[in-house]
Amino acid sequence: MMWDAEKQHHFDQLRQRALTETLSGEEARELEEMLAALEAVEQSYLAPALARMDVDLHQREEQLTMLQTRNEELALLAQQHAQLLSEAKKWLDSFEQRRLILQDRYTRLTQPLAPSKARG
């Protein structure tokens, strides 16, 4: 369909008249045909861009799924790391208590003996 200035002017007139008055059956059919032709041309222009956008959308959805999976795995790893640190702190506290007990025993055992009182 060749769309020129004359056809555009005729299309504009039909649209304006359709808004303000009733078109004849032939005019309404002509306007509908013109609209359908415009939509077909528009669709042919938009189809490649829409296809690219669809491919891009699917790629982004796949990437989002991968990132969400990675985030879940990282959250689990962080939880396991926190558990490890908690266990390590408990071990260190326990070792420190044992060290203090041993230190106290060592100190008591290595103190000089007090002289005993002579019996007399």
N, CA, C and O atoms as a GROMACS GRO file, in nm:
protein
  480
    1MET      N    1   0.085  -0.118   0.000
    1MET     CA    2   0.000   0.000   0.000
    1MET      C    3   0.089   0.123   0.000
    1MET      O    4   0.174   0.140   0.088
    2MET      N    5   0.070   0.207  -0.096
    2MET     CA    6   0.147   0.330  -0.107
    2MET      C    7   0.076   0.439  -0.028
    2MET      O    8  -0.040   0.472  -0.054
    3TRP      N    9   0.147   0.493   0.069
    3TRP     CA   10   0.087   0.596   0.155
    3TRP      C   11   0.155   0.727   0.124
    3TRP      O   12   0.273   0.745   0.150
    4ASP      N   13   0.080   0.818   0.068
    4ASP     CA   14   0.136   0.948   0.034
    4ASP      C   15   0.059   1.058   0.106
    4ASP      O   16  -0.029   1.030   0.188
    5ALA      N   17   0.092   1.181   0.076
    5ALA     CA   18   0.029   1.295   0.145
    5ALA      C   19  -0.120   1.300   0.115
    5ALA      O   20  -0.200   1.332   0.203
    6GLU      N   21  -0.158   1.269  -0.007
    6GLU     CA   22  -0.300   1.272  -0.043
    6GLU      C   23  -0.378   1.165   0.035
    6GLU      O   24  -0.487   1.191   0.087
    7LYS      N   25  -0.321   1.047   0.042
    7LYS     CA   26  -0.388   0.939   0.116
    7LYS      C   27  -0.395   0.974   0.265
    7LYS      O   28  -0.495   0.946   0.331
    8GLN      N   29  -0.289   1.035   0.318
    8GLN     CA   30  -0.288   1.076   0.460
    8GLN      C   31  -0.398   1.178   0.485
    8GLN      O   32  -0.467   1.172   0.586
    9HIS      N   33  -0.412   1.273   0.392
    9HIS     CA   34  -0.515   1.376   0.407
    9HIS      C   35  -0.654   1.313   0.407
    9HIS      O   36  -0.738   1.348   0.490
   10HIS      N   37  -0.678   1.220   0.314
   10HIS     CA   38  -0.806   1.152   0.305
   10HIS      C   39  -0.833   1.072   0.434
   10HIS      O   40  -0.945   1.073   0.486
   11PHE      N   41  -0.730   1.003   0.483
   11PHE     CA   42  -0.741   0.926   0.608
   11PHE      C   43  -0.777   1.018   0.724
   11PHE      O   44  -0.866   0.987   0.803
   12ASP      N   45  -0.709   1.130   0.735
   12ASP     CA   46  -0.737   1.228   0.842
   12ASP      C   47  -0.881   1.278   0.834
   12ASP      O   48  -0.948   1.293   0.936
   13GLN      N   49  -0.928   1.305   0.712
   13GLN     CA   50  -1.066   1.353   0.696
   13GLN      C   51  -1.167   1.246   0.741
   13GLN      O   52  -1.264   1.277   0.810
   14LEU      N   53  -1.142   1.123   0.700
   14LEU     CA   54  -1.233   1.015   0.740
   14LEU      C   55  -1.236   0.999   0.893
   14LEU      O   56  -1.342   0.983   0.952
   15ARG      N   57  -1.120   1.003   0.953
   15ARG     CA   58  -1.114   0.988   1.099
   15ARG      C   59  -1.187   1.103   1.168
   15ARG      O   60  -1.261   1.081   1.264
   16GLN      N   61  -1.165   1.223   1.120
   16GLN     CA   62  -1.231   1.340   1.180
   16GLN      C   63  -1.382   1.330   1.164
   16GLN      O   64  -1.457   1.358   1.258
   17ARG      N   65  -1.425   1.293   1.049
   17ARG     CA   66  -1.570   1.280   1.025
   17ARG      C   67  -1.628   1.167   1.108
   17ARG      O   68  -1.742   1.176   1.154
   18ALA      N   69  -1.550   1.060   1.129
   18ALA     CA   70  -1.600   0.948   1.210
   18ALA      C   71  -1.621   0.991   1.354
   18ALA      O   72  -1.706   0.937   1.425
   19LEU      N   73  -1.542   1.088   1.398
   19LEU     CA   74  -1.555   1.137   1.535
   19LEU      C   75  -1.674   1.232   1.551
   19LEU      O   76  -1.734   1.239   1.658
   20THR      N   77  -1.708   1.303   1.446
   20THR     CA   78  -1.812   1.406   1.458
   20THR      C   79  -1.945   1.367   1.395
   20THR      O   80  -2.048   1.424   1.430
   21GLU      N   81  -1.944   1.273   1.303
   21GLU     CA   82  -2.070   1.232   1.238
   21GLU      C   83  -2.061   1.087   1.197
   21GLU      O   84  -1.957   1.022   1.215
   22THR      N   85  -2.168   1.036   1.143
   22THR     CA   86  -2.174   0.897   1.101
   22THR      C   87  -2.124   0.886   0.957
   22THR      O   88  -2.166   0.960   0.868
   23LEU      N   89  -2.034   0.792   0.937
   23LEU     CA   90  -1.981   0.768   0.802
   23LEU      C   91  -2.077   0.677   0.726
   23LEU      O   92  -2.149   0.597   0.785
   24SER      N   93  -2.074   0.691   0.594
   24SER     CA   94  -2.152   0.598   0.512
   24SER      C   95  -2.086   0.460   0.522
   24SER      O   96  -1.973   0.449   0.567
   25GLY      N   97  -2.154   0.359   0.481
   25GLY     CA   98  -2.100   0.223   0.485
   25GLY      C   99  -1.970   0.213   0.408
   25GLY      O  100  -1.875   0.149   0.454
   26GLU      N  101  -1.965   0.274   0.292
   26GLU     CA  102  -1.844   0.271   0.208
   26GLU      C  103  -1.730   0.345   0.276
   26GLU      O  104  -1.616   0.297   0.275
   27GLU      N  105  -1.758   0.460   0.336
   27GLU     CA  106  -1.654   0.536   0.405
   27GLU      C  107  -1.603   0.461   0.528
   27GLU      O  108  -1.482   0.459   0.555
   28ALA      N  109  -1.694   0.399   0.603
   28ALA     CA  110  -1.653   0.323   0.721
   28ALA      C  111  -1.565   0.206   0.679
   28ALA      O  112  -1.464   0.179   0.743
   29ARG      N  113  -1.604   0.135   0.570
   29ARG     CA  114  -1.523   0.024   0.520
   29ARG      C  115  -1.386   0.074   0.476
   29ARG      O  116  -1.285   0.010   0.504
   30GLU      N  117  -1.382   0.187   0.406
   30GLU     CA  118  -1.256   0.243   0.359
   30GLU      C  119  -1.166   0.281   0.477
   30GLU      O  120  -1.045   0.255   0.475
   31LEU      N  121  -1.225   0.342   0.579
   31LEU     CA  122  -1.146   0.378   0.698
   31LEU      C  123  -1.092   0.253   0.766
   31LEU      O  124  -0.976   0.250   0.807
   32GLU      N  125  -1.174   0.151   0.779
   32GLU     CA  126  -1.129   0.026   0.841
   32GLU      C  127  -1.016  -0.037   0.760
   32GLU      O  128  -0.919  -0.088   0.818
   33GLU      N  129  -1.027  -0.035   0.627
   33GLU     CA  130  -0.921  -0.091   0.543
   33GLU      C  131  -0.791  -0.012   0.560
   33GLU      O  132  -0.683  -0.070   0.565
   34MET      N  133  -0.802   0.120   0.567
   34MET     CA  134  -0.684   0.204   0.585
   34MET      C  135  -0.619   0.176   0.721
   34MET      O  136  -0.497   0.165   0.731
   35LEU      N  137  -0.701   0.165   0.824
   35LEU     CA  138  -0.648   0.134   0.957
   35LEU      C  139  -0.580  -0.002   0.958
   35LEU      O  140  -0.472  -0.018   1.017
   36ALA      N  141  -0.642  -0.100   0.894
   36ALA     CA  142  -0.583  -0.234   0.888
   36ALA      C  143  -0.450  -0.230   0.813
   36ALA      O  144  -0.354  -0.296   0.853
   37ALA      N  145  -0.444  -0.154   0.705
   37ALA     CA  146  -0.320  -0.144   0.628
   37ALA      C  147  -0.211  -0.077   0.713
   37ALA      O  148  -0.096  -0.120   0.713
   38LEU      N  149  -0.248   0.029   0.784
   38LEU     CA  150  -0.150   0.096   0.871
   38LEU      C  151  -0.100   0.002   0.980
   38LEU      O  152   0.020  -0.001   1.010
   39GLU      N  153  -0.191  -0.074   1.039
   39GLU     CA  154  -0.151  -0.168   1.144
   39GLU      C  155  -0.060  -0.277   1.088
   39GLU      O  156   0.034  -0.320   1.156
   40ALA      N  157  -0.086  -0.321   0.966
   40ALA     CA  158   0.000  -0.424   0.903
   40ALA      C  159   0.140  -0.369   0.879
   40ALA      O  160   0.239  -0.438   0.904
   41VAL      N  161   0.148  -0.246   0.830
   41VAL     CA  162   0.279  -0.185   0.807
   41VAL      C  163   0.350  -0.166   0.941
   41VAL      O  164   0.469  -0.195   0.953
   42GLU      N  165   0.277  -0.117   1.039
   42GLU     CA  166   0.335  -0.097   1.172
   42GLU      C  167   0.386  -0.229   1.229
   42GLU      O  168   0.495  -0.235   1.286
   43GLN      N  169   0.308  -0.335   1.213
   43GLN     CA  170   0.349  -0.466   1.263
   43GLN      C  171   0.475  -0.515   1.191
   43GLN      O  172   0.563  -0.573   1.253
   44SER      N  173   0.482  -0.491   1.061
   44SER     CA  174   0.602  -0.536   0.987
   44SER      C  175   0.726  -0.460   1.032
   44SER      O  176   0.836  -0.515   1.032
   45TYR      N  177   0.708  -0.333   1.069
   45TYR     CA  178   0.822  -0.256   1.118
   45TYR      C  179   0.860  -0.298   1.261
   45TYR      O  180   0.978  -0.301   1.296
   46LEU      N  181   0.760  -0.330   1.340
   46LEU     CA  182   0.785  -0.362   1.481
   46LEU      C  183   0.826  -0.508   1.504
   46LEU      O  184   0.889  -0.538   1.606
   47ALA      N  185   0.791  -0.597   1.414
   47ALA     CA  186   0.815  -0.740   1.436
   47ALA      C  187   0.961  -0.772   1.470
   47ALA      O  188   0.985  -0.844   1.567
   48PRO      N  189   1.060  -0.722   1.396
   48PRO     CA  190   1.199  -0.755   1.431
   48PRO      C  191   1.238  -0.703   1.570
   48PRO      O  192   1.305  -0.773   1.645
   49ALA      N  193   1.196  -0.583   1.603
   49ALA     CA  194   1.229  -0.527   1.734
   49ALA      C  195   1.160  -0.606   1.844
   49ALA      O  196   1.220  -0.632   1.949
   50LEU      N  197   1.035  -0.645   1.822
   50LEU     CA  198   0.964  -0.724   1.922
   50LEU      C  199   1.029  -0.861   1.940
   50LEU      O  200   1.037  -0.912   2.051
   51ALA      N  201   1.076  -0.920   1.831
   51ALA     CA  202   1.143  -1.050   1.839
   51ALA      C  203   1.273  -1.036   1.920
   51ALA      O  204   1.303  -1.121   2.005
   52ARG      N  205   1.349  -0.929   1.893
   52ARG     CA  206   1.472  -0.906   1.969
   52ARG      C  207   1.442  -0.885   2.117
   52ARG      O  208   1.512  -0.936   2.204
   53MET      N  209   1.337  -0.810   2.144
   53MET     CA  210   1.300  -0.786   2.283
   53MET      C  211   1.257  -0.916   2.352
   53MET      O  212   1.286  -0.936   2.470
   54ASP      N  213   1.189  -1.003   2.279
   54ASP     CA  214   1.147  -1.131   2.334
   54ASP      C  215   1.268  -1.218   2.368
   54ASP      O  216   1.273  -1.280   2.474
   55VAL      N  217   1.365  -1.222   2.277
   55VAL     CA  218   1.488  -1.298   2.303
   55VAL      C  219   1.561  -1.239   2.424
   55VAL      O  220   1.607  -1.312   2.511
   56ASP      N  221   1.571  -1.108   2.427
   56ASP     CA  222   1.638  -1.040   2.539
   56ASP      C  223   1.567  -1.070   2.670
   56ASP      O  224   1.632  -1.094   2.772
   57LEU      N  225   1.435  -1.068   2.668
   57LEU     CA  226   1.358  -1.098   2.789
   57LEU      C  227   1.388  -1.239   2.839
   57LEU      O  228   1.409  -1.259   2.959
   58HIS      N  229   1.390  -1.337   2.748
   58HIS     CA  230   1.417  -1.475   2.789
   58HIS      C  231   1.559  -1.489   2.844
   58HIS      O  232   1.582  -1.562   2.940
   59GLN      N  233   1.654  -1.420   2.782
   59GLN     CA  234   1.792  -1.426   2.832
   59GLN      C  235   1.800  -1.365   2.972
   59GLN      O  236   1.868  -1.419   3.060
   60ARG      N  237   1.731  -1.256   2.993
   60ARG     CA  238   1.733  -1.191   3.125
   60ARG      C  239   1.663  -1.277   3.230
   60ARG      O  240   1.704  -1.281   3.346
   61GLU      N  241   1.556  -1.345   3.189
   61GLU     CA  242   1.487  -1.435   3.284
   61GLU      C  243   1.579  -1.550   3.324
   61GLU      O  244   1.584  -1.588   3.441
   62GLU      N  245   1.653  -1.606   3.227
   62GLU     CA  246   1.748  -1.713   3.258
   62GLU      C  247   1.858  -1.662   3.351
   62GLU      O  248   1.896  -1.729   3.446
   63GLN      N  249   1.909  -1.543   3.321
   63GLN     CA  250   2.013  -1.484   3.404
   63GLN      C  251   1.960  -1.459   3.546
   63GLN      O  252   2.030  -1.484   3.644
   64LEU      N  253   1.838  -1.410   3.556
   64LEU     CA  254   1.777  -1.386   3.687
   64LEU      C  255   1.766  -1.516   3.766
   64LEU      O  256   1.795  -1.520   3.885
   65THR      N  257   1.723  -1.622   3.699
   65THR     CA  258   1.711  -1.752   3.766
   65THR      C  259   1.847  -1.799   3.816
   65THR      O  260   1.858  -1.847   3.929
   66MET      N  261   1.950  -1.784   3.733
   66MET     CA  262   2.085  -1.824   3.775
   66MET      C  263   2.132  -1.741   3.894
   66MET      O  264   2.189  -1.795   3.989
   67LEU      N  265   2.108  -1.611   3.891
   67LEU     CA  266   2.149  -1.524   4.001
   67LEU      C  267   2.073  -1.556   4.130
   67LEU      O  268   2.130  -1.552   4.238
   68GLN      N  269   1.945  -1.586   4.117
   68GLN     CA  270   1.867  -1.622   4.235
   68GLN      C  271   1.919  -1.751   4.297
   68GLN      O  272   1.929  -1.763   4.419
   69THR      N  273   1.953  -1.848   4.211
   69THR     CA  274   2.009  -1.975   4.260
   69THR      C  275   2.142  -1.949   4.330
   69THR      O  276   2.168  -2.003   4.437
   70ARG      N  277   2.226  -1.867   4.269
   70ARG     CA  278   2.356  -1.834   4.329
   70ARG      C  279   2.337  -1.764   4.463
   70ARG      O  280   2.409  -1.793   4.559
   71ASN      N  281   2.242  -1.672   4.469
   71ASN     CA  282   2.217  -1.600   4.595
   71ASN      C  283   2.170  -1.695   4.704
   71ASN      O  284   2.210  -1.681   4.820
   72GLU      N  285   2.086  -1.792   4.668
   72GLU     CA  286   2.042  -1.891   4.767
   72GLU      C  287   2.160  -1.972   4.817
   72GLU      O  288   2.171  -1.999   4.937
   73GLU      N  289   2.249  -2.013   4.725
   73GLU     CA  290   2.367  -2.090   4.765
   73GLU      C  291   2.460  -2.006   4.853
   73GLU      O  292   2.516  -2.057   4.950
   74LEU      N  293   2.477  -1.878   4.819
   74LEU     CA  294   2.561  -1.791   4.900
   74LEU      C  295   2.501  -1.770   5.039
   74LEU      O  296   2.574  -1.764   5.138
   75ALA      N  297   2.369  -1.757   5.047
   75ALA     CA  298   2.303  -1.742   5.177
   75ALA      C  299   2.325  -1.866   5.262
   75ALA      O  300   2.350  -1.856   5.382
   76LEU      N  301   2.316  -1.985   5.201
   76LEU     CA  302   2.340  -2.108   5.274
   76LEU      C  303   2.485  -2.116   5.320
   76LEU      O  304   2.513  -2.156   5.433
   77LEU      N  305   2.577  -2.077   5.233
   77LEU     CA  306   2.719  -2.076   5.269
   77LEU      C  307   2.745  -1.980   5.385
   77LEU      O  308   2.820  -2.012   5.477
   78ALA      N  309   2.685  -1.863   5.380
   78ALA     CA  310   2.702  -1.765   5.489
   78ALA      C  311   2.647  -1.821   5.620
   78ALA      O  312   2.706  -1.800   5.726
   79GLN      N  313   2.536  -1.892   5.613
   79GLN     CA  314   2.478  -1.953   5.733
   79GLN      C  315   2.573  -2.060   5.788
   79GLN      O  316   2.593  -2.068   5.909
   80GLN      N  317   2.630  -2.141   5.700
   80GLN     CA  318   2.724  -2.245   5.743
   80GLN      C  319   2.850  -2.182   5.803
   80GLN      O  320   2.905  -2.233   5.900
   81HIS      N  321   2.895  -2.072   5.746
   81HIS     CA  322   3.013  -2.002   5.797
   81HIS      C  323   2.985  -1.947   5.936
   81HIS      O  324   3.070  -1.956   6.025
   82ALA      N  325   2.868  -1.891   5.955
   82ALA     CA  326   2.830  -1.838   6.086
   82ALA      C  327   2.825  -1.951   6.189
   82ALA      O  328   2.867  -1.934   6.303
   83GLN      N  329   2.773  -2.066   6.148
   83GLN     CA  330   2.768  -2.181   6.238
   83GLN      C  331   2.910  -2.226   6.275
   83GLN      O  332   2.937  -2.257   6.391
   84LEU      N  333   3.000  -2.228   6.176
   84LEU     CA  334   3.140  -2.265   6.201
   84LEU      C  335   3.204  -2.169   6.301
   84LEU      O  336   3.272  -2.213   6.394
   85LEU      N  337   3.182  -2.041   6.283
   85LEU     CA  338   3.238  -1.942   6.376
   85LEU      C  339   3.182  -1.960   6.516
   85LEU      O  340   3.255  -1.947   6.614
   86SER      N  341   3.054  -1.989   6.526
   86SER     CA  342   2.992  -2.011   6.656
   86SER      C  343   3.055  -2.133   6.725
   86SER      O  344   3.088  -2.128   6.843
   87GLU      N  345   3.072  -2.241   6.649
   87GLU     CA  346   3.133  -2.361   6.706
   87GLU      C  347   3.278  -2.334   6.746
   87GLU      O  348   3.323  -2.380   6.851
   88ALA      N  349   3.351  -2.261   6.664
   88ALA     CA  350   3.491  -2.230   6.695
   88ALA      C  351   3.499  -2.146   6.822
   88ALA      O  352   3.588  -2.169   6.905
   89LYS      N  353   3.409  -2.051   6.840
   89LYS     CA  354   3.409  -1.970   6.962
   89LYS      C  355   3.383  -2.057   7.084
   89LYS      O  356   3.448  -2.040   7.188
   90LYS      N  357   3.289  -2.150   7.073
   90LYS     CA  358   3.261  -2.241   7.186
   90LYS      C  359   3.385  -2.324   7.219
   90LYS      O  360   3.418  -2.343   7.336
   91TRP      N  361   3.453  -2.374   7.116
   91TRP     CA  362   3.574  -2.453   7.139
   91TRP      C  363   3.682  -2.367   7.207
   91TRP      O  364   3.746  -2.410   7.303
   92LEU      N  365   3.698  -2.247   7.155
   92LEU     CA  366   3.799  -2.158   7.215
   92LEU      C  367   3.766  -2.127   7.360
   92LEU      O  368   3.855  -2.126   7.445
   93ASP      N  369   3.640  -2.102   7.390
   93ASP     CA  370   3.600  -2.077   7.529
   93ASP      C  371   3.631  -2.198   7.616
   93ASP      O  372   3.680  -2.185   7.727
   94SER      N  373   3.601  -2.316   7.564
   94SER     CA  374   3.628  -2.439   7.639
   94SER      C  375   3.777  -2.458   7.660
   94SER      O  376   3.821  -2.492   7.770
   95PHE      N  377   3.856  -2.437   7.556
   95PHE     CA  378   4.002  -2.450   7.568
   95PHE      C  379   4.058  -2.348   7.667
   95PHE      O  380   4.149  -2.380   7.744
   96GLU      N  381   4.005  -2.228   7.667
   96GLU     CA  382   4.052  -2.125   7.759
   96GLU      C  383   4.021  -2.166   7.903
   96GLU      O  384   4.104  -2.148   7.992
   97GLN      N  385   3.904  -2.221   7.926
   97GLN     CA  386   3.870  -2.268   8.061
   97GLN      C  387   3.966  -2.379   8.104
   97GLN      O  388   4.016  -2.378   8.216
   98ARG      N  389   3.992  -2.474   8.014
   98ARG     CA  390   4.085  -2.582   8.048
   98ARG      C  391   4.225  -2.528   8.073
   98ARG      O  392   4.294  -2.575   8.164
   99ARG      N  393   4.268  -2.430   7.994
   99ARG     CA  394   4.400  -2.370   8.012
   99ARG      C  395   4.410  -2.304   8.148
   99ARG      O  396   4.511  -2.318   8.217
  100LEU      N  397   4.306  -2.232   8.186
  100LEU     CA  398   4.306  -2.165   8.316
  100LEU      C  399   4.313  -2.266   8.431
  100LEU      O  400   4.383  -2.243   8.530
  101ILE      N  401   4.241  -2.375   8.419
  101ILE     CA  402   4.245  -2.481   8.522
  101ILE      C  403   4.386  -2.538   8.532
  101ILE      O  404   4.440  -2.555   8.642
  102LEU      N  405   4.446  -2.568   8.416
  102LEU     CA  406   4.582  -2.623   8.415
  102LEU      C  407   4.682  -2.522   8.470
  102LEU      O  408   4.773  -2.558   8.544
  103GLN      N  409   4.666  -2.396   8.434
  103GLN     CA  410   4.755  -2.290   8.484
  103GLN      C  411   4.745  -2.281   8.636
  103GLN      O  412   4.847  -2.269   8.704
  104ASP      N  413   4.626  -2.286   8.688
  104ASP     CA  414   4.605  -2.279   8.832
  104ASP      C  415   4.670  -2.398   8.902
  104ASP      O  416   4.737  -2.382   9.004
  105ARG      N  417   4.651  -2.517   8.847
  105ARG     CA  418   4.714  -2.636   8.906
  105ARG      C  419   4.866  -2.625   8.903
  105ARG      O  420   4.934  -2.659   9.000
  106TYR      N  421   4.919  -2.578   8.791
  106TYR     CA  422   5.065  -2.563   8.777
  106TYR      C  423   5.117  -2.465   8.882
  106TYR      O  424   5.218  -2.491   8.948
  107THR      N  425   5.047  -2.352   8.894
  107THR     CA  426   5.089  -2.250   8.992
  107THR      C  427   5.090  -2.308   9.133
  107THR      O  428   5.183  -2.284   9.209
  108ARG      N  429   4.987  -2.383   9.167
  108ARG     CA  430   4.981  -2.442   9.301
  108ARG      C  431   5.093  -2.545   9.322
  108ARG      O  432   5.152  -2.553   9.430
  109LEU      N  433   5.122  -2.623   9.219
  109LEU     CA  434   5.223  -2.728   9.234
  109LEU      C  435   5.366  -2.673   9.235
  109LEU      O  436   5.456  -2.736   9.291
  110THR      N  437   5.387  -2.560   9.176
  110THR     CA  438   5.524  -2.506   9.169
  110THR      C  439   5.553  -2.401   9.274
  110THR      O  440   5.664  -2.346   9.277
  111GLN      N  441   5.459  -2.371   9.359
  111GLN     CA  442   5.486  -2.276   9.467
  111GLN      C  443   5.582  -2.343   9.566
  111GLN      O  444   5.577  -2.463   9.589
  112PRO      N  445   5.668  -2.261   9.622
  112PRO     CA  446   5.756  -2.318   9.724
  112PRO      C  447   5.673  -2.371   9.840
  112PRO      O  448   5.571  -2.313   9.879
  113LEU      N  449   5.720  -2.478   9.894
  113LEU     CA  450   5.650  -2.537  10.007
  113LEU      C  451   5.671  -2.449  10.130
  113LEU      O  452   5.780  -2.396  10.151
  114ALA      N  453   5.572  -2.436  10.207
  114ALA     CA  454   5.582  -2.359  10.332
  114ALA      C  455   5.658  -2.444  10.432
  114ALA      O  456   5.633  -2.564  10.442
  115PRO      N  457   5.751  -2.383  10.508
  115PRO     CA  458   5.825  -2.462  10.605
  115PRO      C  459   5.730  -2.520  10.709
  115PRO      O  460   5.637  -2.454  10.756
  116SER      N  461   5.755  -2.644  10.743
  116SER     CA  462   5.671  -2.706  10.844
  116SER      C  463   5.721  -2.668  10.984
  116SER      O  464   5.841  -2.648  11.003
  117LYS      N  465   5.634  -2.658  11.077
  117LYS     CA  466   5.672  -2.622  11.214
  117LYS      C  467   5.734  -2.745  11.280
  117LYS      O  468   5.684  -2.857  11.266
  118ALA      N  469   5.840  -2.722  11.351
  118ALA     CA  470   5.908  -2.831  11.420
  118ALA      C  471   5.828  -2.871  11.542
  118ALA      O  472   5.769  -2.787  11.609
  119ARG      N  473   5.827  -3.001  11.569
  119ARG     CA  474   5.753  -3.052  11.686
  119ARG      C  475   5.845  -3.049  11.805
  119ARG      O  476   5.962  -3.086  11.793
  120GLY      N  477   5.804  -3.013  11.902
  120GLY     CA  478   5.893  -3.013  12.009
  120GLY      C  479   5.868  -3.033  12.140
  120GLY      O  480   5.959  -3.030  12.223
   0.00000   0.00000   0.00000
